[in-house]
Amino acid sequence: MRDERRETIAATALSVALSLAFTALAVAGWPRLRARMLDVGSTPEEQERALPGDELLPDADLVATRAITIAAPPEAVWPWLVQLGTGRAGAYSYDVLDRLLGLQMHSSRRIIPELQDLEVGDVIPVANDGSGLRVQRLEVPRVLGTRTDDDEWAWTWVLEPTIEGTRLLSRTRMRTRERPLLARVGVELLLIPASYVMERKMLRGLRERAEGRALGA
């Protein structure tokens, strides 16, 4: 019995030690993983330089710069971008996941003429009640800058012409420091990973549509 007890204690101690080791490794690796999720697809230079729309939320404490190269000119990307939104052309992401959250997302595979006349002051809805991102800066076909009415979240898309076609930069700026601790933990552990998965798919969806590879699919 004494030997069995010793073995049980040893096994428990080993289990605890391994758990602590794995936890330490996860914590140590989190900064790198976090940085990758926030800045997927973008270069260090793109992450560090100022972009149009940064002025919409200058005191943000959480900034993400995600990017993709599209083999089409900005004029071909812009129509797909301006029709984004819940109850509009969708988000070109994982519709099934959006709908599991109750959002009316149905990603369009065509340019919708009646959704092309976006203006400063219009709201791009991200919720079923029509609330979302209000257009603050609009420079066709280069800059679409938006911000929520509570001044907590700004999202700007910048389209830069390149030899390959377009470099699409998506910069998100958020103010989280004044939120309760539990809410800040939720941002780190839930919002950042979820936005990484959904926005990376969105950028790829925009690329496929602008390049004509998703039409009729």
LUMPA-422703 format. One line per field, with one value per atom (N, C-alpha, C, O): x, y, z; residue number from 1. Coordinates in steps of 0.05 Angstrom, whole numbers, padded with zeros to 5 digits. Layout:
BEGIN
X	[X|...]
Y	[Y|...]
Z	[Z|...]
num	[NUM|...]
END
This chain:
BEGIN
X	[00016|00000|00017|00011|00039|00057|00070|00072|00077|00090|00070|00076|00045|00024|00019|00015|00020|00015|00038|00033|00062|00085|00083|00089|00075|00072|00050|00053|00028|00007|00016|00010|00031|00041|00061|00061|00078|00098|00084|00092|00063|00048|00034|00034|00023|00009|00029|00024|00052|00073|00083|00087|00086|00095|00074|00081|00049|00027|00026|00023|00029|00029|00053|00050|00076|00100|00097|00105|00086|00082|00062|00066|00041|00021|00033|00028|00049|00062|00082|00085|00096|00115|00101|00109|00079|00064|00052|00051|00042|00031|00053|00048|00077|00099|00106|00111|00107|00113|00092|00098|00066|00045|00047|00043|00052|00055|00078|00077|00101|00125|00121|00131|00105|00100|00078|00075|00061|00038|00045|00032|00066|00072|00077|00068|00092|00098|00073|00068|00057|00032|00013|00000|00011|-00006|00001|-00016|00028|00037|00031|00024|00034|00028|-00002|-00009|-00019|-00048|-00056|-00073|-00044|-00051|-00041|-00054|-00019|-00006|-00002|00017|-00020|-00017|-00016|-00033|00003|00005|00020|00027|00024|00037|00067|00076|00081|00110|00116|00098|00139|00146|00144|00135|00151|00149|00120|00113|00102|00074|00062|00045|00071|00061|00069|00054|00092|00103|00095|00094|00090|00085|00056|00038|00053|00027|00011|00022|-00015|-00033|-00056|-00063|-00068|-00092|-00113|-00116|-00126|-00146|-00135|-00151|-00109|-00098|-00109|-00111|-00114|-00123|-00151|-00160|-00166|-00193|-00194|-00214|-00172|-00171|-00141|-00128|-00130|-00102|-00092|-00068|-00109|-00100|-00106|-00110|-00108|-00114|-00091|-00067|-00097|-00077|-00075|-00057|-00092|-00091|-00093|-00113|-00072|-00070|-00063|-00045|-00079|-00073|-00070|-00086|-00050|-00045|-00044|-00024|-00064|-00065|-00065|-00076|-00054|-00051|-00051|-00047|-00055|-00055|-00049|-00057|-00036|-00031|-00052|-00056|-00064|-00085|-00077|-00068|-00079|-00071|-00094|-00105|-00100|-00121|-00117|-00107|-00124|-00120|-00139|-00160|-00133|-00151|-00180|-00199|-00183|-00210|-00227|-00251|-00213|-00227|-00233|-00251|-00217|-00221|-00243|-00258|-00243|-00260|-00290|-00302|-00302|-00331|-00338|-00359|-00320|-00324|-00322|-00337|-00304|-00299|-00322|-00331|-00333|-00353|-00380|-00397|-00384|-00410|-00410|-00430|-00388|-00387|-00408|-00418|-00416|-00434|-00456|-00463|-00465|-00488|-00513|-00519|-00527|-00550|-00544|-00561|-00518|-00509|-00496|-00509|-00470|-00457|-00442|-00427|-00446|-00432|-00404|-00397|-00388|-00360|-00340|-00316|-00348|-00330|-00313|-00291|-00324|-00309|-00324|-00335|-00323|-00337|-00366|-00372|-00384|-00412|-00424|-00440|-00417|-00429|-00422|-00439|-00398|-00390|-00405|-00414|-00407|-00422|-00451|-00463|-00463|-00491|-00495|-00516|-00475|-00476|-00478|-00489|-00467|-00468|-00494|-00498|-00511|-00536|-00535|-00555|-00512|-00509|-00520|-00517|-00533|-00544|-00523|-00524|-00504|-00482|-00486|-00488|-00487|-00489|-00470|-00478|-00446|-00426|-00433|-00437|-00435|-00442|-00419|-00396|-00426|-00405|-00409|-00399|-00423|-00426|-00426|-00432|-00419|-00419|-00449|-00462|-00458|-00486|-00488|-00479|-00499|-00499|-00511|-00500|-00532|-00546|-00530|-00538|-00508|-00492|-00465|-00448|-00463|-00438|-00436|-00414|-00458|-00458|-00453|-00469|-00431|-00424|-00414|-00399|-00423|-00415|-00406|-00412|-00391|-00383|-00409|-00427|-00409|-00433|-00450|-00465|-00447|-00462|-00450|-00427|-00467|-00458|-00456|-00474|-00433|-00430|-00438|-00423|-00461|-00471|-00455|-00447|-00449|-00436|-00453|-00445|-00477|-00496|-00523|-00528|-00541|-00567|-00584|-00603|-00579|-00595|-00586|-00597|-00567|-00558|-00535|-00524|-00527|-00504|-00478|-00477|-00458|-00432|-00412|-00408|-00399|-00377|-00386|-00396|-00384|-00392|-00369|-00346|-00374|-00354|-00345|-00361|-00319|-00307|-00289|-00285|-00277|-00258|-00263|-00263|-00266|-00272|-00257|-00263|-00238|-00222|-00222|-00206|-00241|-00245|-00221|-00214|-00209|-00212|-00189|-00178|-00181|-00156|-00161|-00147|-00179|-00182|-00211|-00228|-00217|-00243|-00238|-00230|-00243|-00238|-00264|-00281|-00267|-00292|-00286|-00263|-00307|-00304|-00331|-00352|-00332|-00357|-00365|-00348|-00391|-00400|-00391|-00391|-00383|-00372|-00342|-00330|-00330|-00302|-00284|-00262|-00292|-00276|-00262|-00244|-00271|-00260|-00260|-00280|-00237|-00235|-00223|-00205|-00233|-00224|-00221|-00240|-00196|-00191|-00178|-00161|-00188|-00176|-00161|-00172|-00136|-00120|-00112|-00101|-00118|-00111|-00089|-00092|-00065|-00042|-00035|-00032|-00034|-00027|00002|00020|00006|00032|00036|00018|00060|00065|00048|00038|00043|00026|-00003|-00019|-00011|-00039|-00046|-00045|-00053|-00061|-00050|-00050|-00039|-00033|-00055|-00058|-00071|-00093|-00085|-00078|-00085|-00078|-00103|-00119|-00106|-00129|-00119|-00105|-00125|-00115|-00138|-00156|-00137|-00157|-00144|-00122|-00158|-00149|-00171|-00194|-00164|-00184|-00173|-00149|-00192|-00186|-00197|-00221|-00179|-00188|-00179|-00189|-00161|-00149|-00170|-00165|-00192|-00212|-00233|-00251|-00232|-00251|-00245|-00223|-00266|-00261|-00241|-00237|-00228|-00207|-00217|-00204|-00241|-00252|-00256|-00251|-00264|-00268|-00241|-00240|-00221|-00194|-00183|-00171|-00188|-00180|-00195|-00183|-00220|-00236|-00225|-00224|-00216|-00204|-00179|-00176|-00162|-00138|-00142|-00130|-00159|-00162|-00184|-00183|-00203|-00224|-00225|-00225|-00225|-00228|-00204|-00208|-00180|-00157|-00155|-00152|-00157|-00157|-00180|-00176|-00204|-00227|-00225|-00230|-00216|-00212|-00191|-00193|-00170|-00149|-00160|-00154|-00175|-00186|-00206|-00204|-00224|-00245|-00234|-00242|-00216|-00206|-00187|-00186|-00171|-00153|-00170|-00163|-00192|-00210|-00223|-00227|-00230|-00242|-00223|-00231|-00198|-00178|-00175|-00173|-00175|-00173|-00198|-00196|-00221|-00246|-00246|-00256|-00237|-00235|-00216|-00222|-00193|-00174|-00187|-00184|-00200|-00212|-00233|-00234|-00249|-00270|-00258|-00267|-00239|-00228|-00212|-00211|-00200|-00186|-00204|-00194|-00230|-00249|-00249|-00261|-00235|-00233|-00256|-00258|-00273|-00295|-00322|-00342|-00322|-00347|-00358|-00344|-00384|-00397|-00390|-00399|-00373|-00365|-00387|-00384]
Y	[-00024|00000|00025|00045|00023|00046|00052|00075|00031|00034|00046|00064|00037|00047|00077|00093|00083|00112|00129|00151|00119|00134|00137|00158|00116|00117|00138|00153|00138|00157|00185|00203|00190|00217|00225|00248|00206|00212|00218|00237|00203|00207|00234|00249|00241|00266|00289|00309|00286|00307|00311|00333|00288|00290|00304|00320|00297|00309|00340|00355|00347|00376|00390|00412|00377|00388|00392|00413|00372|00374|00395|00410|00397|00418|00446|00463|00449|00475|00481|00504|00460|00464|00472|00491|00458|00465|00493|00508|00500|00527|00548|00569|00543|00562|00565|00588|00543|00544|00560|00576|00556|00571|00600|00617|00607|00635|00648|00670|00633|00644|00648|00667|00630|00632|00651|00657|00660|00676|00703|00710|00717|00743|00740|00756|00719|00715|00707|00717|00689|00680|00704|00707|00720|00743|00763|00773|00768|00786|00776|00791|00750|00738|00741|00747|00736|00738|00767|00772|00786|00814|00825|00842|00815|00827|00807|00810|00788|00768|00780|00797|00772|00781|00807|00813|00823|00849|00847|00829|00867|00868|00886|00901|00883|00901|00930|00946|00937|00966|00974|00997|00957|00964|00966|00983|00949|00950|00976|00986|00986|01008|01036|01055|01037|01064|01073|01057|01099|01111|01106|01107|01101|01097|01116|01125|01123|01139|01126|01101|01141|01130|01126|01123|01128|01125|01148|01145|01171|01194|01190|01206|01170|01166|01155|01159|01142|01133|01133|01112|01157|01160|01148|01140|01145|01134|01105|01095|01090|01061|01047|01054|01026|01010|00982|00967|00976|00951|00957|00968|00950|00956|00931|00916|00925|00903|00913|00929|00903|00910|00884|00870|00878|00854|00862|00883|00845|00853|00829|00806|00836|00816|00830|00853|00816|00826|00814|00790|00832|00824|00830|00852|00811|00814|00828|00816|00851|00868|00896|00900|00916|00944|00952|00939|00974|00983|00987|00981|00996|01001|00975|00976|00952|00926|00915|00899|00924|00914|00931|00920|00957|00976|00968|00969|00960|00954|00931|00931|00912|00890|00900|00891|00918|00928|00944|00940|00963|00982|00969|00982|00945|00932|00913|00899|00912|00895|00902|00925|00883|00889|00868|00854|00867|00849|00859|00882|00840|00848|00861|00870|00863|00874|00852|00832|00854|00833|00814|00797|00815|00797|00805|00829|00786|00792|00776|00779|00760|00743|00725|00718|00717|00701|00674|00664|00663|00638|00644|00648|00644|00651|00633|00642|00607|00588|00596|00593|00606|00614|00640|00642|00658|00683|00677|00689|00658|00652|00637|00639|00622|00609|00630|00624|00653|00675|00692|00712|00683|00697|00720|00734|00724|00746|00739|00716|00758|00753|00758|00777|00739|00741|00722|00698|00732|00716|00730|00748|00719|00732|00731|00709|00754|00756|00748|00752|00737|00731|00749|00743|00771|00791|00819|00823|00838|00866|00875|00871|00887|00896|00926|00941|00934|00963|00981|01003|00973|00990|00994|01009|00979|00982|00997|00997|01009|01021|01051|01062|01063|01092|01098|01112|01087|01092|01121|01131|01134|01161|01165|01148|01186|01193|01197|01211|01185|01186|01161|01156|01145|01120|01100|01102|01081|01060|01033|01025|01020|00993|00975|00972|00962|00946|00921|00907|00916|00891|00875|00854|00885|00871|00872|00889|00854|00852|00876|00881|00892|00915|00940|00961|00936|00958|00974|00991|00969|00984|00973|00951|00991|00982|01004|01020|01005|01023|01046|01042|01071|01094|01104|01108|01109|01118|01146|01165|01149|01175|01187|01211|01169|01178|01161|01136|01174|01160|01173|01196|01158|01168|01146|01128|01148|01127|01128|01149|01105|01078|01070|01048|01088|01084|01080|01063|01094|01093|01092|01107|01073|01071|01069|01048|01092|01093|01095|01111|01078|01076|01076|01071|01082|01082|01078|01087|01064|01060|01086|01103|01090|01115|01119|01141|01097|01100|01105|01106|01108|01115|01094|01100|01069|01047|01030|01015|01033|01015|01030|01042|01030|01041|01020|01005|01019|01000|01014|01025|01013|01027|01008|00992|01009|00994|01014|01034|01007|01024|01007|00985|01017|01003|01017|01040|01004|01017|01003|00978|01018|01005|00995|01009|00972|00960|00949|00949|00939|00926|00901|00895|00887|00863|00869|00853|00893|00901|00919|00944|00907|00922|00910|00885|00927|00918|00928|00952|00909|00917|00914|00893|00937|00938|00943|00961|00926|00929|00935|00918|00959|00966|00970|00986|00955|00957|00970|00963|00989|01003|01002|01008|00993|00991|01003|01004|01012|01023|01003|01000|00989|00968|00973|00960|00992|00995|01002|00996|01015|01023|01002|01006|00980|00958|00942|00942|00929|00912|00890|00883|00880|00860|00836|00826|00826|00803|00808|00791|00833|00840|00841|00833|00851|00852|00824|00819|00806|00778|00766|00751|00773|00763|00773|00758|00798|00809|00792|00785|00787|00772|00743|00734|00730|00701|00693|00671|00711|00705|00722|00712|00749|00767|00766|00765|00767|00767|00742|00744|00717|00693|00692|00684|00700|00699|00718|00711|00742|00762|00754|00759|00741|00731|00711|00713|00691|00671|00683|00677|00700|00711|00731|00732|00748|00769|00758|00768|00738|00726|00714|00717|00701|00690|00713|00710|00735|00758|00769|00774|00773|00783|00765|00774|00739|00720|00720|00717|00724|00725|00750|00748|00772|00796|00792|00800|00779|00774|00756|00762|00734|00716|00730|00726|00747|00761|00782|00785|00798|00819|00807|00819|00784|00771|00754|00743|00753|00739|00709|00695|00699|00670|00658|00634|00675|00665|00668|00657|00681|00686|00660|00644|00655|00631|00606|00584|00610|00586|00577|00558]
Z	[00000|00000|00000|-00013|00016|00018|-00009|-00017|-00024|-00050|-00070|-00086|-00068|-00086|-00081|-00099|-00055|-00048|-00058|-00068|-00056|-00066|-00097|-00107|-00110|-00139|-00147|-00166|-00131|-00137|-00133|-00149|-00111|-00106|-00127|-00137|-00136|-00157|-00183|-00197|-00189|-00214|-00214|-00233|-00190|-00187|-00190|-00204|-00177|-00179|-00207|-00216|-00221|-00249|-00266|-00284|-00262|-00277|-00272|-00291|-00247|-00241|-00253|-00264|-00252|-00264|-00294|-00305|-00307|-00336|-00343|-00362|-00327|-00332|-00329|-00346|-00309|-00305|-00327|-00336|-00337|-00358|-00384|-00398|-00390|-00414|-00412|-00431|-00388|-00384|-00388|-00400|-00377|-00380|-00409|-00419|-00424|-00452|-00467|-00485|-00460|-00474|-00468|-00486|-00443|-00436|-00450|-00460|-00451|-00464|-00494|-00506|-00506|-00535|-00543|-00566|-00523|-00530|-00543|-00563|-00534|-00547|-00577|-00593|-00584|-00613|-00628|-00650|-00616|-00629|-00632|-00652|-00611|-00611|-00633|-00647|-00635|-00656|-00684|-00701|-00687|-00713|-00720|-00743|-00701|-00706|-00711|-00728|-00698|-00702|-00728|-00740|-00738|-00761|-00784|-00799|-00787|-00808|-00835|-00842|-00851|-00879|-00883|-00906|-00862|-00865|-00859|-00845|-00869|-00865|-00840|-00832|-00828|-00806|-00813|-00796|-00837|-00846|-00847|-00838|-00857|-00858|-00830|-00825|-00812|-00784|-00770|-00753|-00775|-00760|-00772|-00757|-00798|-00809|-00805|-00802|-00805|-00802|-00828|-00850|-00824|-00847|-00845|-00824|-00868|-00867|-00850|-00851|-00833|-00815|-00786|-00768|-00783|-00755|-00738|-00713|-00750|-00735|-00724|-00707|-00733|-00724|-00695|-00681|-00686|-00659|-00651|-00649|-00646|-00642|-00616|-00614|-00596|-00570|-00566|-00544|-00588|-00587|-00573|-00576|-00557|-00544|-00556|-00549|-00575|-00590|-00619|-00629|-00634|-00663|-00678|-00671|-00699|-00717|-00745|-00754|-00759|-00787|-00803|-00802|-00818|-00834|-00863|-00870|-00881|-00908|-00927|-00920|-00953|-00974|-01000|-01004|-01018|-01045|-01064|-01064|-01080|-01099|-01127|-01133|-01145|-01173|-01188|-01207|-01180|-01193|-01183|-01161|-01199|-01191|-01169|-01165|-01155|-01133|-01143|-01128|-01167|-01178|-01180|-01180|-01182|-01183|-01156|-01152|-01136|-01108|-01094|-01079|-01099|-01085|-01085|-01064|-01107|-01107|-01088|-01076|-01085|-01067|-01038|-01020|-01033|-01006|-00995|-00972|-01011|-01001|-00996|-00984|-01006|-01002|-00978|-00973|-00963|-00939|-00919|-00918|-00903|-00881|-00876|-00895|-00852|-00845|-00860|-00859|-00872|-00888|-00914|-00929|-00920|-00946|-00962|-00969|-00968|-00984|-00967|-00977|-00940|-00922|-00916|-00920|-00908|-00900|-00915|-00910|-00935|-00951|-00933|-00940|-00910|-00891|-00888|-00907|-00864|-00858|-00851|-00827|-00870|-00865|-00844|-00827|-00844|-00825|-00797|-00779|-00792|-00765|-00757|-00735|-00776|-00771|-00764|-00745|-00779|-00774|-00748|-00735|-00739|-00713|-00691|-00669|-00696|-00677|-00680|-00666|-00699|-00704|-00723|-00727|-00736|-00755|-00783|-00792|-00796|-00822|-00843|-00858|-00845|-00864|-00887|-00883|-00910|-00935|-00955|-00969|-00957|-00973|-01003|-01014|-01015|-01043|-01061|-01055|-01084|-01104|-01129|-01151|-01125|-01146|-01135|-01112|-01152|-01144|-01145|-01165|-01124|-01121|-01126|-01109|-01149|-01156|-01135|-01130|-01122|-01103|-01077|-01060|-01074|-01049|-01055|-01038|-01078|-01085|-01077|-01078|-01070|-01065|-01035|-01022|-01024|-00996|-00993|-01009|-00971|-00966|-00937|-00920|-00932|-00905|-00888|-00897|-00865|-00848|-00849|-00830|-00870|-00872|-00852|-00844|-00844|-00826|-00841|-00855|-00838|-00847|-00824|-00805|-00826|-00803|-00799|-00817|-00773|-00766|-00746|-00737|-00740|-00723|-00736|-00754|-00728|-00741|-00736|-00751|-00715|-00709|-00726|-00722|-00743|-00761|-00750|-00764|-00725|-00714|-00725|-00735|-00724|-00735|-00738|-00719|-00761|-00766|-00783|-00805|-00773|-00788|-00805|-00796|-00830|-00849|-00841|-00840|-00837|-00829|-00850|-00852|-00866|-00886|-00911|-00910|-00934|-00958|-00981|-00989|-00992|-01015|-01036|-01036|-01055|-01075|-01095|-01104|-01101|-01090|-01072|-01075|-01054|-01039|-01009|-00997|-00997|-00967|-00959|-00968|-00942|-00929|-00899|-00888|-00885|-00856|-00841|-00847|-00821|-00805|-00775|-00767|-00760|-00730|-00718|-00729|-00695|-00681|-00667|-00661|-00662|-00650|-00621|-00611|-00608|-00581|-00580|-00559|-00604|-00606|-00593|-00582|-00594|-00582|-00603|-00597|-00628|-00649|-00676|-00684|-00689|-00716|-00734|-00726|-00758|-00778|-00805|-00815|-00815|-00840|-00860|-00853|-00885|-00907|-00925|-00933|-00932|-00950|-00974|-00971|-00998|-01022|-01036|-01045|-01038|-01050|-01076|-01077|-01099|-01124|-01124|-01114|-01135|-01137|-01165|-01182|-01171|-01196|-01200|-01221|-01177|-01178|-01181|-01190|-01173|-01173|-01150|-01152|-01127|-01103|-01078|-01075|-01061|-01034|-01016|-01012|-01005|-00988|-00959|-00949|-00945|-00917|-00900|-00906|-00880|-00862|-00834|-00822|-00824|-00797|-00778|-00783|-00757|-00735|-00711|-00703|-00700|-00676|-00655|-00661|-00630|-00609|-00583|-00578|-00567|-00541|-00520|-00518|-00506|-00487|-00459|-00440|-00454|-00427|-00405|-00382|-00413|-00393|-00388|-00372|-00403|-00399|-00373|-00364|-00362|-00339|-00345|-00368|-00325|-00329|-00344|-00363|-00338|-00352|-00381|-00398|-00388|-00416|-00430|-00454|-00417|-00430|-00434|-00455|-00416|-00419|-00443|-00459|-00446|-00468|-00495|-00515|-00495|-00520|-00527|-00551|-00508|-00513|-00521|-00541|-00507|-00511|-00531|-00542|-00536|-00555|-00579|-00602|-00575|-00598|-00617|-00641|-00606|-00624|-00641|-00665|-00629|-00646|-00666|-00689|-00657|-00674|-00698|-00720|-00692|-00713|-00732|-00756|-00722|-00740|-00760|-00784|-00750|-00768|-00788|-00812|-00778|-00795|-00815|-00838|-00806|-00824|-00845|-00868|-00838|-00858|-00880|-00904|-00873|-00893|-00909|-00933|-00896|-00910|-00931|-00954|-00923|-00942|-00966|-00989|-00961|-00983|-01000|-01025|-00987|-01002|-01020|-01043|-01010|-01027|-01050|-01073|-01045|-01067|-01088|-01112|-01080|-01100|-01116|-01141|-01104|-01119|-01137|-01160|-01128|-01144|-01168|-01190|-01164|-01185|-01203|-01223|-01196|-01213|-01210|-01225|-01189|-01185|-01169|-01167|-01157|-01141|-01155|-01146|-01178|-01192|-01202|-01215|-01197|-01206|-01191|-01197|-01170|-01154|-01135|-01120]
num	[1|1|1|1|2|2|2|2|3|3|3|3|4|4|4|4|5|5|5|5|6|6|6|6|7|7|7|7|8|8|8|8|9|9|9|9|10|10|10|10|11|11|11|11|12|12|12|12|13|13|13|13|14|14|14|14|15|15|15|15|16|16|16|16|17|17|17|17|18|18|18|18|19|19|19|19|20|20|20|20|21|21|21|21|22|22|22|22|23|23|23|23|24|24|24|24|25|25|25|25|26|26|26|26|27|27|27|27|28|28|28|28|29|29|29|29|30|30|30|30|31|31|31|31|32|32|32|32|33|33|33|33|34|34|34|34|35|35|35|35|36|36|36|36|37|37|37|37|38|38|38|38|39|39|39|39|40|40|40|40|41|41|41|41|42|42|42|42|43|43|43|43|44|44|44|44|45|45|45|45|46|46|46|46|47|47|47|47|48|48|48|48|49|49|49|49|50|50|50|50|51|51|51|51|52|52|52|52|53|53|53|53|54|54|54|54|55|55|55|55|56|56|56|56|57|57|57|57|58|58|58|58|59|59|59|59|60|60|60|60|61|61|61|61|62|62|62|62|63|63|63|63|64|64|64|64|65|65|65|65|66|66|66|66|67|67|67|67|68|68|68|68|69|69|69|69|70|70|70|70|71|71|71|71|72|72|72|72|73|73|73|73|74|74|74|74|75|75|75|75|76|76|76|76|77|77|77|77|78|78|78|78|79|79|79|79|80|80|80|80|81|81|81|81|82|82|82|82|83|83|83|83|84|84|84|84|85|85|85|85|86|86|86|86|87|87|87|87|88|88|88|88|89|89|89|89|90|90|90|90|91|91|91|91|92|92|92|92|93|93|93|93|94|94|94|94|95|95|95|95|96|96|96|96|97|97|97|97|98|98|98|98|99|99|99|99|100|100|100|100|101|101|101|101|102|102|102|102|103|103|103|103|104|104|104|104|105|105|105|105|106|106|106|106|107|107|107|107|108|108|108|108|109|109|109|109|110|110|110|110|111|111|111|111|112|112|112|112|113|113|113|113|114|114|114|114|115|115|115|115|116|116|116|116|117|117|117|117|118|118|118|118|119|119|119|119|120|120|120|120|121|121|121|121|122|122|122|122|123|123|123|123|124|124|124|124|125|125|125|125|126|126|126|126|127|127|127|127|128|128|128|128|129|129|129|129|130|130|130|130|131|131|131|131|132|132|132|132|133|133|133|133|134|134|134|134|135|135|135|135|136|136|136|136|137|137|137|137|138|138|138|138|139|139|139|139|140|140|140|140|141|141|141|141|142|142|142|142|143|143|143|143|144|144|144|144|145|145|145|145|146|146|146|146|147|147|147|147|148|148|148|148|149|149|149|149|150|150|150|150|151|151|151|151|152|152|152|152|153|153|153|153|154|154|154|154|155|155|155|155|156|156|156|156|157|157|157|157|158|158|158|158|159|159|159|159|160|160|160|160|161|161|161|161|162|162|162|162|163|163|163|163|164|164|164|164|165|165|165|165|166|166|166|166|167|167|167|167|168|168|168|168|169|169|169|169|170|170|170|170|171|171|171|171|172|172|172|172|173|173|173|173|174|174|174|174|175|175|175|175|176|176|176|176|177|177|177|177|178|178|178|178|179|179|179|179|180|180|180|180|181|181|181|181|182|182|182|182|183|183|183|183|184|184|184|184|185|185|185|185|186|186|186|186|187|187|187|187|188|188|188|188|189|189|189|189|190|190|190|190|191|191|191|191|192|192|192|192|193|193|193|193|194|194|194|194|195|195|195|195|196|196|196|196|197|197|197|197|198|198|198|198|199|199|199|199|200|200|200|200|201|201|201|201|202|202|202|202|203|203|203|203|204|204|204|204|205|205|205|205|206|206|206|206|207|207|207|207|208|208|208|208|209|209|209|209|210|210|210|210|211|211|211|211|212|212|212|212|213|213|213|213|214|214|214|214|215|215|215|215|216|216|216|216|217|217|217|217]
END
